[in-house]
């Protein structure tokens, strides 16, 4: 937790047939979005999908690092670290 925000490292899969957040075999988070990686569309959809999965507002989710990469660091405010851990641990596997 940095600056009151929970930090998550995610891998984004743009142009996916099905949207959602899953855990990879190595425990990392994979976010699938239907949007293409063009003009920030995939990042915008990533924020929406993550906000829904974590139960926070879209404004509480920010891409901190990796805006043009598939590997991103995300900051989530308004989420307790223990709650974040429980939500992430409860995600289905890929």
Backbone as CSV, one residue per row, in Angstrom:
resi,resn,N_x,N_y,N_z,CA_x,CA_y,CA_z,C_x,C_y,C_z
1,UNK,0.854,-1.170,0.000,0.000,0.000,0.000,0.898,1.231,0.000
2,UNK,0.702,2.106,-0.968,1.486,3.320,-1.104,0.521,4.496,-1.218
3,UNK,0.754,5.566,-0.448,-0.103,6.756,-0.504,-1.572,6.424,-0.286
4,UNK,-1.865,5.459,0.558,-3.245,5.096,0.826,-3.905,4.284,-0.268
5,UNK,-3.133,3.839,-1.240,-3.683,3.059,-2.357,-3.088,1.656,-2.363
6,UNK,-3.913,0.702,-2.677,-3.451,-0.670,-2.872,-2.858,-0.744,-4.273
7,UNK,-1.689,-1.336,-4.417,-1.043,-1.469,-5.725,-1.181,-2.899,-6.216
8,UNK,-1.568,-3.031,-7.479,-1.703,-4.336,-8.125,-0.899,-4.344,-9.408
9,UNK,-0.274,-5.457,-9.704,0.391,-5.642,-10.990,-0.476,-6.592,-11.795
10,UNK,-0.849,-6.157,-13.002,-1.746,-6.962,-13.825,-1.185,-7.116,-15.232
11,UNK,-1.645,-8.149,-15.885,-1.369,-8.343,-17.314,-2.702,-8.182,-18.025
12,UNK,-2.713,-7.353,-19.051,-3.942,-7.090,-19.792,-3.949,-7.897,-21.083
13,UNK,-5.080,-8.511,-21.369,-5.287,-9.247,-22.618,-6.353,-8.511,-23.421
14,UNK,-5.947,-7.597,-24.324,-6.938,-6.879,-25.132,-7.540,-7.783,-26.207
15,UNK,-8.670,-7.344,-26.738,-9.391,-8.083,-27.784,-9.739,-9.507,-27.359
16,UNK,-10.029,-9.686,-26.087,-10.409,-10.999,-25.574,-11.854,-11.290,-25.950
17,UNK,-12.183,-12.552,-26.075,-13.557,-12.914,-26.412,-14.463,-12.779,-25.195
18,UNK,-13.884,-12.880,-23.995,-14.652,-12.814,-22.767,-13.920,-11.888,-21.788
19,UNK,-14.653,-10.972,-21.146,-14.026,-10.044,-20.202,-14.058,-10.599,-18.789
20,UNK,-13.060,-10.188,-18.004,-13.033,-10.563,-16.599,-11.635,-10.548,-16.039
21,UNK,-11.549,-10.814,-14.742,-10.279,-10.859,-14.030,-10.091,-12.274,-13.516
22,UNK,-8.929,-12.846,-13.786,-8.611,-14.198,-13.321,-7.188,-14.214,-12.777
23,UNK,-6.882,-15.262,-12.051,-5.510,-15.457,-11.569,-4.832,-16.478,-12.455
24,UNK,-3.617,-16.158,-12.874,-2.814,-17.094,-13.667,-2.255,-18.164,-12.729
25,UNK,-1.686,-19.198,-13.313,-1.135,-20.299,-12.528,-0.057,-19.818,-11.550
26,UNK,0.669,-18.761,-11.925,1.726,-18.244,-11.047,1.184,-17.270,-9.992
27,UNK,-0.139,-17.068,-9.943,-0.755,-16.192,-8.954,-0.933,-14.757,-9.405
28,UNK,-0.412,-14.402,-10.564,-0.554,-13.032,-11.056,-1.976,-12.793,-11.565
29,UNK,-2.347,-11.528,-11.696,-3.681,-11.178,-12.171,-3.671,-10.944,-13.673
30,UNK,-4.662,-11.489,-14.348,-4.841,-11.291,-15.782,-6.219,-10.664,-15.968
31,UNK,-6.244,-9.535,-16.667,-7.504,-8.847,-16.927,-7.774,-8.935,-18.418
32,UNK,-8.877,-9.581,-18.773,-9.259,-9.719,-20.183,-10.283,-8.644,-20.519
33,UNK,-10.022,-7.918,-21.594,-10.959,-6.878,-22.047,-11.215,-7.058,-23.536
34,UNK,-12.408,-6.723,-23.963,-12.750,-6.841,-25.381,-12.180,-5.706,-26.207
35,UNK,-11.900,-4.589,-25.593,-11.438,-3.390,-26.301,-10.059,-3.611,-26.934
36,UNK,-9.826,-2.981,-28.076,-8.511,-3.080,-28.711,-7.520,-2.129,-28.034
37,UNK,-6.236,-2.411,-28.162,-5.224,-1.547,-27.550,-4.941,-0.315,-28.417
38,UNK,-5.969,0.459,-28.690,-5.865,1.624,-29.570,-6.466,2.832,-28.860
39,UNK,-5.771,3.951,-28.890,-6.275,5.218,-28.343,-6.760,5.105,-26.901
40,UNK,-6.122,4.272,-26.089,-6.480,4.153,-24.684,-7.747,3.378,-24.398
41,UNK,-8.327,2.761,-25.431,-9.583,2.030,-25.237,-9.422,0.857,-24.268
42,UNK,-8.340,0.098,-24.417,-8.122,-1.055,-23.545,-7.877,-0.606,-22.101
43,UNK,-7.143,0.482,-21.910,-6.906,0.986,-20.557,-8.201,1.457,-19.910
44,UNK,-9.037,2.134,-20.658,-10.317,2.603,-20.123,-11.185,1.421,-19.706
45,UNK,-11.216,0.406,-20.536,-12.025,-0.778,-20.213,-11.403,-1.552,-19.054
46,UNK,-10.067,-1.605,-18.989,-9.368,-2.246,-17.874,-9.825,-1.630,-16.555
47,UNK,-9.876,-0.316,-16.497,-10.294,0.384,-15.282,-11.726,0.003,-14.921
48,UNK,-12.607,-0.051,-15.902,-14.003,-0.411,-15.641,-14.123,-1.842,-15.121
49,UNK,-13.428,-2.762,-15.757,-13.510,-4.180,-15.372,-12.927,-4.384,-13.972
50,UNK,-11.781,-3.771,-13.689,-11.165,-3.915,-12.367,-12.029,-3.272,-11.285
51,UNK,-12.564,-2.098,-11.560,-13.411,-1.420,-10.578,-14.611,-2.291,-10.224
52,UNK,-15.237,-2.877,-11.221,-16.383,-3.757,-10.982,-15.964,-4.976,-10.157
53,UNK,-14.856,-5.606,-10.528,-14.392,-6.816,-9.840,-14.029,-6.539,-8.377
54,UNK,-13.504,-5.340,-8.111,-13.063,-5.004,-6.757,-14.129,-4.261,-5.953
55,UNK,-15.214,-3.894,-6.600,-16.298,-3.220,-5.899,-15.986,-1.786,-5.514
56,UNK,-15.233,-1.088,-6.360,-14.909,0.321,-6.123,-15.366,1.154,-7.315
57,UNK,-15.314,2.483,-7.169,-15.679,3.369,-8.270,-14.565,3.388,-9.315
58,UNK,-14.915,3.679,-10.561,-13.899,3.772,-11.627,-12.861,4.826,-11.291
59,UNK,-13.266,5.903,-10.646,-12.347,6.967,-10.276,-11.322,6.553,-9.231
60,UNK,-11.548,5.416,-8.571,-10.611,4.907,-7.566,-9.512,4.038,-8.177
61,UNK,-9.596,3.759,-9.471,-8.627,2.890,-10.146,-7.810,3.724,-11.124
62,UNK,-6.477,3.655,-10.997,-5.584,4.450,-11.829,-4.441,3.587,-12.348
63,UNK,-4.111,3.751,-13.621,-2.932,3.092,-14.177,-1.729,3.949,-13.789
64,UNK,-0.834,3.387,-12.978,0.321,4.113,-12.472,1.520,3.952,-13.404
65,UNK,1.687,2.759,-13.920,2.843,2.464,-14.767,2.435,1.467,-15.833
66,UNK,2.967,1.644,-17.039,2.731,0.690,-18.108,1.539,1.009,-18.981
67,UNK,1.217,2.275,-19.143,0.034,2.660,-19.920,0.057,2.103,-21.334
68,UNK,1.233,1.936,-21.923,1.315,1.408,-23.290,1.830,-0.023,-23.328
69,UNK,1.843,-0.681,-22.184,2.335,-2.051,-22.082,1.197,-2.971,-21.678
70,UNK,1.373,-4.255,-21.897,0.372,-5.221,-21.418,0.539,-5.480,-19.928
71,UNK,1.715,-5.205,-19.390,1.982,-5.358,-17.959,1.879,-3.983,-17.316
72,UNK,0.978,-3.853,-16.342,0.681,-2.551,-15.757,0.700,-2.615,-14.235
73,UNK,0.996,-1.466,-13.635,0.846,-1.308,-12.206,-0.377,-0.421,-11.996
74,UNK,-1.272,-0.880,-11.146,-2.536,-0.206,-10.904,-2.603,0.225,-9.445
75,UNK,-3.094,1.436,-9.191,-3.350,1.912,-7.835,-4.858,1.937,-7.629
76,UNK,-5.293,1.406,-6.485,-6.719,1.381,-6.155,-6.898,2.042,-4.793
77,UNK,-7.612,3.160,-4.769,-7.913,3.825,-3.506,-9.304,3.388,-3.047
78,UNK,-9.585,3.628,-1.778,-10.902,3.271,-1.258,-11.076,1.783,-1.035
79,UNK,-9.955,1.071,-0.916,-10.013,-0.374,-0.727,-9.022,-0.759,0.354
80,UNK,-9.504,-1.419,1.386,-8.667,-1.885,2.481,-7.745,-3.004,1.975
81,UNK,-6.471,-3.009,2.367,-5.546,-4.050,1.883,-6.008,-5.478,2.169
82,UNK,-6.600,-5.700,3.330,-7.085,-7.050,3.651,-8.248,-7.442,2.753
83,UNK,-9.115,-6.485,2.492,-10.256,-6.732,1.584,-9.751,-7.014,0.172
84,UNK,-8.734,-6.250,-0.248,-8.145,-6.459,-1.580,-7.574,-7.871,-1.674
85,UNK,-6.871,-8.305,-0.663,-6.282,-9.651,-0.658,-7.364,-10.714,-0.742
86,UNK,-8.436,-10.527,0.015,-9.532,-11.499,0.000,-10.188,-11.557,-1.365
87,UNK,-10.396,-10.400,-1.990,-10.999,-10.371,-3.333,-10.109,-11.059,-4.355
88,UNK,-8.813,-10.748,-4.313,-7.867,-11.339,-5.261,-7.764,-12.843,-5.039
89,UNK,-7.700,-13.256,-3.781,-7.610,-14.693,-3.487,-8.861,-15.448,-3.934
90,UNK,-9.992,-14.774,-3.997,-11.237,-15.410,-4.407,-11.476,-15.457,-5.909
91,UNK,-10.555,-14.884,-6.684,-10.741,-14.878,-8.149,-10.534,-16.275,-8.726
92,UNK,-11.244,-16.602,-9.774,-11.058,-17.912,-10.407,-9.717,-17.988,-11.121
93,UNK,-9.244,-19.196,-11.341,-8.005,-19.404,-12.083,-8.250,-19.329,-13.579
94,UNK,-7.165,-19.096,-14.296,-7.261,-18.965,-15.753,-7.473,-20.292,-16.411
